[in-house]
């Protein structure tokens, strides 16, 4: 089951990088909440439409690594280190970031869904 959660995590990360809304709408619970590394709280709609699918934002790199998963009944907690290169506006220089994420997944009717994500900036490596 841990590999299933990691695969879903990678599927969601790739959807953000590729600006593919279908996997995001399918994989995030309706009551999804994102706590950004700057402590902003975003709903599912704001995360998808204001961030992941925002045409002004590009991700030349959005690569998770070092995933660890703990599962307790129908809840899974995944932590990962994510290397990000983000371009926040057309013509801007890519900004390199490292974030540690903690993600909570819940299983409903045999399907895992992402309920919450918290991101924390790491000092530059």
Short mmCIF file of the C-alpha atoms (twelve columns), coordinates in Angstrom:
data_MODEL
# 
_entry.id   MODEL 
# 
loop_
_atom_site.group_PDB 
_atom_site.id 
_atom_site.type_symbol 
_atom_site.label_atom_id 
_atom_site.label_alt_id 
_atom_site.label_comp_id 
_atom_site.label_asym_id 
_atom_site.label_seq_id 
_atom_site.Cartn_x 
_atom_site.Cartn_y 
_atom_site.Cartn_z 
_atom_site.pdbx_PDB_model_num 
ATOM 1   C CA . UNK A 1   0.000   0.000  0.000   1 
ATOM 2   C CA . UNK A 2   2.910   2.379  0.638   1 
ATOM 3   C CA . UNK A 3   3.940   2.164  -3.024  1 
ATOM 4   C CA . UNK A 4   0.361   2.993  -4.082  1 
ATOM 5   C CA . UNK A 5   0.487   6.203  -2.028  1 
ATOM 6   C CA . UNK A 6   3.934   7.104  -3.407  1 
ATOM 7   C CA . UNK A 7   2.676   6.528  -6.957  1 
ATOM 8   C CA . UNK A 8   -0.306  8.805  -6.304  1 
ATOM 9   C CA . UNK A 9   2.035   11.440 -4.839  1 
ATOM 10  C CA . UNK A 10  4.201   11.312 -7.988  1 
ATOM 11  C CA . UNK A 11  1.082   11.410 -10.195 1 
ATOM 12  C CA . UNK A 12  -0.090  14.597 -8.449  1 
ATOM 13  C CA . UNK A 13  3.379   16.211 -8.572  1 
ATOM 14  C CA . UNK A 14  3.643   15.442 -12.287 1 
ATOM 15  C CA . UNK A 15  0.163   16.892 -12.884 1 
ATOM 16  C CA . UNK A 16  1.294   20.153 -11.261 1 
ATOM 17  C CA . UNK A 17  4.487   20.241 -13.325 1 
ATOM 18  C CA . UNK A 18  2.633   19.457 -16.571 1 
ATOM 19  C CA . UNK A 19  -0.360  21.698 -15.752 1 
ATOM 20  C CA . UNK A 20  -2.803  18.829 -16.090 1 
ATOM 21  C CA . UNK A 21  -5.970  19.567 -14.141 1 
ATOM 22  C CA . UNK A 22  -7.735  16.236 -14.620 1 
ATOM 23  C CA . UNK A 23  -5.500  14.231 -12.235 1 
ATOM 24  C CA . UNK A 24  -5.674  17.057 -9.695  1 
ATOM 25  C CA . UNK A 25  -9.477  17.224 -9.699  1 
ATOM 26  C CA . UNK A 26  -9.636  13.408 -9.453  1 
ATOM 27  C CA . UNK A 27  -6.947  12.940 -6.790  1 
ATOM 28  C CA . UNK A 28  -7.624  15.798 -4.357  1 
ATOM 29  C CA . UNK A 29  -10.562 15.527 -1.978  1 
ATOM 30  C CA . UNK A 30  -13.170 18.258 -2.288  1 
ATOM 31  C CA . UNK A 31  -12.268 19.530 1.194   1 
ATOM 32  C CA . UNK A 32  -8.511  19.500 0.383   1 
ATOM 33  C CA . UNK A 33  -6.402  22.135 2.142   1 
ATOM 34  C CA . UNK A 34  -2.890  23.301 1.291   1 
ATOM 35  C CA . UNK A 35  -0.691  25.152 3.762   1 
ATOM 36  C CA . UNK A 36  1.989   26.858 1.704   1 
ATOM 37  C CA . UNK A 37  5.570   27.370 2.789   1 
ATOM 38  C CA . UNK A 38  4.595   31.014 3.422   1 
ATOM 39  C CA . UNK A 39  1.763   29.877 5.749   1 
ATOM 40  C CA . UNK A 40  -1.108  30.682 3.361   1 
ATOM 41  C CA . UNK A 41  -4.144  28.372 3.432   1 
ATOM 42  C CA . UNK A 42  -5.534  27.376 0.040   1 
ATOM 43  C CA . UNK A 43  -8.643  25.433 -0.860  1 
ATOM 44  C CA . UNK A 44  -8.714  22.812 -3.597  1 
ATOM 45  C CA . UNK A 45  -9.926  25.408 -6.101  1 
ATOM 46  C CA . UNK A 46  -7.236  27.959 -5.219  1 
ATOM 47  C CA . UNK A 47  -4.506  25.298 -5.282  1 
ATOM 48  C CA . UNK A 48  -5.561  23.974 -8.685  1 
ATOM 49  C CA . UNK A 49  -6.672  27.144 -10.479 1 
ATOM 50  C CA . UNK A 50  -4.607  29.793 -8.724  1 
ATOM 51  C CA . UNK A 51  -1.359  27.830 -8.547  1 
ATOM 52  C CA . UNK A 52  -1.054  24.528 -10.397 1 
ATOM 53  C CA . UNK A 53  -2.878  25.631 -13.567 1 
ATOM 54  C CA . UNK A 54  -1.923  29.319 -13.395 1 
ATOM 55  C CA . UNK A 55  -0.511  30.059 -16.885 1 
ATOM 56  C CA . UNK A 56  1.965   32.604 -15.473 1 
ATOM 57  C CA . UNK A 57  3.669   29.993 -13.292 1 
ATOM 58  C CA . UNK A 58  5.936   27.317 -14.789 1 
ATOM 59  C CA . UNK A 59  7.886   24.485 -13.175 1 
ATOM 60  C CA . UNK A 60  11.014  23.557 -15.140 1 
ATOM 61  C CA . UNK A 61  11.688  21.176 -12.257 1 
ATOM 62  C CA . UNK A 62  9.287   19.702 -9.691  1 
ATOM 63  C CA . UNK A 63  10.939  16.515 -8.451  1 
ATOM 64  C CA . UNK A 64  10.046  14.710 -5.242  1 
ATOM 65  C CA . UNK A 65  12.520  12.421 -3.531  1 
ATOM 66  C CA . UNK A 66  13.085  10.637 -0.216  1 
ATOM 67  C CA . UNK A 67  9.404   9.715  0.162   1 
ATOM 68  C CA . UNK A 68  8.451   8.035  3.430   1 
ATOM 69  C CA . UNK A 69  4.950   6.697  4.085   1 
ATOM 70  C CA . UNK A 70  3.221   5.684  7.308   1 
ATOM 71  C CA . UNK A 71  -0.197  4.029  7.006   1 
ATOM 72  C CA . UNK A 72  -2.708  3.647  9.824   1 
ATOM 73  C CA . UNK A 73  -5.949  2.005  8.737   1 
ATOM 74  C CA . UNK A 74  -7.456  4.323  6.089   1 
ATOM 75  C CA . UNK A 75  -5.023  7.225  6.591   1 
ATOM 76  C CA . UNK A 76  -1.544  7.633  5.140   1 
ATOM 77  C CA . UNK A 77  1.018   10.317 5.881   1 
ATOM 78  C CA . UNK A 78  3.731   10.880 3.291   1 
ATOM 79  C CA . UNK A 79  6.776   13.077 3.739   1 
ATOM 80  C CA . UNK A 80  9.015   14.063 0.861   1 
ATOM 81  C CA . UNK A 81  11.792  16.391 -0.123  1 
ATOM 82  C CA . UNK A 82  10.842  18.330 -3.259  1 
ATOM 83  C CA . UNK A 83  13.313  20.110 -5.523  1 
ATOM 84  C CA . UNK A 84  11.528  22.924 -7.334  1 
ATOM 85  C CA . UNK A 85  12.515  25.368 -10.023 1 
ATOM 86  C CA . UNK A 86  9.684   27.855 -10.424 1 
ATOM 87  C CA . UNK A 87  9.167   30.696 -12.877 1 
ATOM 88  C CA . UNK A 88  6.567   33.009 -11.341 1 
ATOM 89  C CA . UNK A 89  5.905   35.238 -14.349 1 
ATOM 90  C CA . UNK A 90  6.677   35.283 -18.074 1 
ATOM 91  C CA . UNK A 91  10.321  36.179 -18.695 1 
ATOM 92  C CA . UNK A 92  11.311  35.801 -15.024 1 
ATOM 93  C CA . UNK A 93  14.421  33.919 -13.998 1 
ATOM 94  C CA . UNK A 94  13.743  30.474 -12.493 1 
ATOM 95  C CA . UNK A 95  13.907  30.414 -8.716  1 
ATOM 96  C CA . UNK A 96  15.320  27.266 -7.119  1 
ATOM 97  C CA . UNK A 97  13.635  26.003 -3.959  1 
ATOM 98  C CA . UNK A 98  13.722  22.975 -1.720  1 
ATOM 99  C CA . UNK A 99  10.644  22.103 0.290   1 
ATOM 100 C CA . UNK A 100 9.825   19.414 2.791   1 
ATOM 101 C CA . UNK A 101 6.204   18.380 2.365   1 
ATOM 102 C CA . UNK A 102 3.907   16.464 4.650   1 
ATOM 103 C CA . UNK A 103 0.850   15.059 2.906   1 
ATOM 104 C CA . UNK A 104 -2.200  13.330 4.351   1 
ATOM 105 C CA . UNK A 105 -4.072  10.805 2.231   1 
ATOM 106 C CA . UNK A 106 -7.324  9.063  3.101   1 
ATOM 107 C CA . UNK A 107 -8.731  5.905  1.593   1 
ATOM 108 C CA . UNK A 108 -12.398 5.890  0.619   1 
ATOM 109 C CA . UNK A 109 -14.054 2.905  -1.012  1 
ATOM 110 C CA . UNK A 110 -10.634 1.464  -1.845  1 
ATOM 111 C CA . UNK A 111 -9.282  4.668  -3.440  1 
ATOM 112 C CA . UNK A 112 -6.636  6.949  -1.947  1 
ATOM 113 C CA . UNK A 113 -7.239  10.729 -2.127  1 
ATOM 114 C CA . UNK A 114 -5.075  13.650 -1.019  1 
ATOM 115 C CA . UNK A 115 -6.681  15.535 1.868   1 
ATOM 116 C CA . UNK A 116 -3.966  17.974 2.975   1 
ATOM 117 C CA . UNK A 117 -0.453  19.198 2.192   1 
ATOM 118 C CA . UNK A 118 1.894   21.332 4.268   1 
ATOM 119 C CA . UNK A 119 5.080   22.687 2.694   1 
ATOM 120 C CA . UNK A 120 8.098   24.073 4.534   1 
ATOM 121 C CA . UNK A 121 10.998  25.878 2.877   1 
ATOM 122 C CA . UNK A 122 14.430  24.391 3.495   1 
ATOM 123 C CA . UNK A 123 17.596  26.480 3.591   1 
ATOM 124 C CA . UNK A 124 19.445  26.568 0.256   1 
ATOM 125 C CA . UNK A 125 21.675  23.549 -0.203  1 
# 
